[in-house]
Amino acid sequence: MKADVLTGGFNDAAKESANAFRVMLDALSRPGTVQKIPDYIKPPAPLSSNTAAVLLTLVDHDTSLWLAPEMDNEAVKRFLQFQTGVQLVSEPSAADFALVSSTDILSFDNFSIGTAEYPDRSATLIIQIEKSGNAMPVRFSGPGVKSSQDFNANGLGETFWKQVQQNNKCFPLGLDFMFCLSEGIAACPRSTTVTINELVPCM
């Protein structure tokens, strides 16, 4: 456990985190495309290397992070706090970022979507995609997508995507999503239109 906490992060933090950040910008600017982050990190379970790279790049001592129960263990908390200094919070509503697994997605109502005055004060959900769970294909369109982009990931079914539809119709408010797959990362910003079945109106 100690070795993971002390040595499992970036070897060259400035260079590798900058590269990971560029990959994340590519994912956000091209929603639904899978972008590859080099295998920099050896984090404690259940974190994957891609998930850890996203976290170590995005969070720091000025940000707050909520861990879903299946991602919350002592090794993960010690690793993240040692590597980033992030503030861990006990309530989803207080989080700038939230780490969840595709096997246990909560209602989006638990997270901040920002306010009319400060739409940037919303949460980003970092979702680690597990190998189990049925996938529902969806289609992205909107900013950054030339015409349309197909996407699917294990564990992200109809209930999840209907929540995303409702969330993204609330633009400029709403959550942003970063998906950490085994082969790379993908994103769904709040500005993206998601097509599955009939759209759910924003409440």
ZAZATI-812958 format. One record per residue: y, x, z of N, C-alpha, C in turn. Coordinates in steps of 0.2 Angstrom, whole numbers, plus 5000, padded with zeros to 4 digits. Layout:
YXZYXZYXZ;...
This chain:
499450045000500050005000500650045000;500650105004501250145005501450174998;500850204995500950234988501250184983;501050124983501350074978502050064980;502250054986502950044988503350104986;503150164987503550224986503550254979;503050244975502950284969502750234963;502750164965502550124959503150094955;503750124956504350094952504450144946;505050134943505250184938505150254939;504950294935504950364936505650394934;505950374929506650394928507050324928;507350304933507650234934508150224929;508650274928509150254924508950244917;508550284914508350284907507850224906;507350214911506850164910507150094911;507550084916507850024917508350004912;508650054909509150034903508750014897;508150044896507750024890507449954892;507249944898506949874900507549824899;508149834901508649794900508849774893;508749824888508849814881508349764878;507749774881507149734879507249664881;507549654887507649584890508249554886;508749594884509249564880509049544873;508549574870508249554864507849494865;507449484870507149424872507549364873;508149374876508649324877508949304871;509149354867509449334860509049304855;508349314856507849284851507349244855;507549184857507149144861506449134858;505949144862505249134860504849184857;505249244856504849304853504649344859;504049374858503849424863504049494862;504349524867504649584866504249634871;504049694869503649744873504049784877;503949784884504149834888503649894889;503849954889503350004890503050004897;502450024898502050014904502350064909;502950054912503250104916502950094923;502750044926502750024933502050014935;501850034941501250014944501349984951;501449914950501649874956501049854960;501149834966500649804970500449734967;499749714968499549644966499949594970;500049534967499849514961500349524955;500849574956501349584951501049624945;501249594939501049634933501549684932;501449734927501949784926502549754922;502449704918502949674915503449644920;503149604924503549564929503949614933;503549664936503949714940504549744936;504449764930504949794926505549744926;505449684924505949634924506349634931;505949624936506249624943506649684945;506349744944506749804945507349814941;507349784936507949794931508549744933;508349674935508749624936509049614943;508649634948508849614955509049684958;509549674963509749734967510049704974;510349744977510549724984511149664984;511449654978511949604978511649534975;510949534974510649474972510149444977;509949384976509449354980508849334976;508249334979507649324976507249284980;506949224977506449184981505749194978;505249204982504549224980504149154981;503849134976503349074977502849094981;502449054985501949064989501449114986;501249104980500649144977500849214975;501549224975501849294974502049324980;502049294986502349314992501849344996;501849414997501449455001501749515004;501549545009501949595012502049655008;501549675004501549724999502149714994;502149654991502649634986503349644989;503449614995504049614998504349685000;503849725002504049795004504249834997;503849824992503949854986504649834983;504749774983505449754980506049774984;505949764990506549784995506649864995;506049904994506149974994506449994987;506249964982506449984975507149954973;507349904976507949864973508449854979;508249844985508649824990508849744990;508449704986508649634985508549594991;508949544992508949504998508449444996;507949445000507349395000507549335004;507549275000507749215004507149165004;507249125009506649075011506749005007;507348995004507448935001507548944994;507248904989507348914982508048904980;508348854983509048834982509548894983;509348944987509848994988509749054984;509249054979509049114975509449114969;509649174967509949194960509349204956;508749224958508149234954507549204958;507049184955506449154958505849184954;505349204958504749234955504249184956;503949154951503349104951502849124947;502249094948501649104943501549044939;501349054933501248994929500748944931;500348974937499848924940500148884945;500748894947501048854952501848844951;501948804946502648794945502948734949;503548744952503848694956504348654952;504548594955505048554952505648594952;506048594946506648624945507148604949;507048544952507648514957507748564963;507248604964507348654970507748714969;508048724963508448774961509148764959;509548804960510248794958510348794951;510748744948510848744941511648764939;511948784945512648804944513148744945;513748754944514248694945514648694938;515048644938515548644932516048694932;516248714938516748774939516448834938;515748844940515448904940514748894937;514648884931513948874928513548934928;513848994929513449054930513149064936;513249024941512949024948512348984948;511848994943511248964942510649014943;510048984944509549034945509149044938;508849104938508449124933507749124936;507249084932506549084934506149144930;505849184934505449234931504749214932;504449194927503749164927503249214925;502749234929502249274927501649234925;501449244918500949204915500249234916;499849194919499249204921498749194915;498149214916497649204910497349134910;497349104916497049034916497548984915;497348924913497748864912497848854905;497848784903497948764896498648784894;498748794888499448804885499648754880;500248724880500448674876500948714871;500848714864501248744860501948704860;502548744859503148704859503548744853;504148714851504548744846505248754849;505548814848506148824850506648824844;507248804846507748804840508448814844;508948824840509648834843509848904843;510348934847510648994846510149054846;510149094842509749154841509049144838;508949074835508349064831508549044824;508349074819508549064813508348994810;507748964811507648894810507248864816;506648894817506248874823505848934825;505548934831505148984834504648954838;503948954836503448934840503248974846;503048944851502948974858502448944862;501948974865501548944870501248994874;501148974881500849024886500448984890;499949024893499448994897499748964904;499548904905499848864911500448834911;500748834905501448804904501248734899;501148684903500948624900501548574899;501348514897501848464896502348444901;502048444907502548434913503048484914;502848554913503348604913503848594907;503648584901504048584896504548524896;504348474898504748414899505348424904;505148464909505648484914506148534910;505948574906506348624902506848584898;506548534894506948494890507548464894;507348434900507848404904508348454906;508148514908508548564910509048584905;508748604899509148634894509648584890;509548514891510048464889510648464894;510648494899511148494904511648554903;511548594897511948644896512748624895;513148664898513148734900512848754907;512648694911512348704917511548714916;511148734921510448744920510148804921;509548804922509148864923509048904917;508848974917508649014912507949034914;507549054909506849064910506649134907;506249174910506049234908505249234909;504849234904504149234904503849304903;503449324908503149384908502349384907;502249394900501549394898501249464898;500549464897500249524897500449574892;500649544886500849584880501549594880;501949564884502649584884503049524888;503749514886504149464889504449424883;504549354885504949314881505449274885;505849244882506449204886506549134883;506849094887507049024885507749014889;508249034886508949024889509048944889;509548924893509748854894510048824888;510248864883510548844877510048824872;509348844873508848834868508648764868;508448734863508148664862507448674861;507048634865506348644865506048574863;505648574858505348524855504548514857;504348464860503648444861503548374859;503748324863503648254862504348224862;504448164864505148134865505548174870;506148184869506548224873506748184880;506748214885506948184892507648194893;508048134893508748144894508948174901;509548204901509748234907510048184912;509848194918510048144923510648164927;
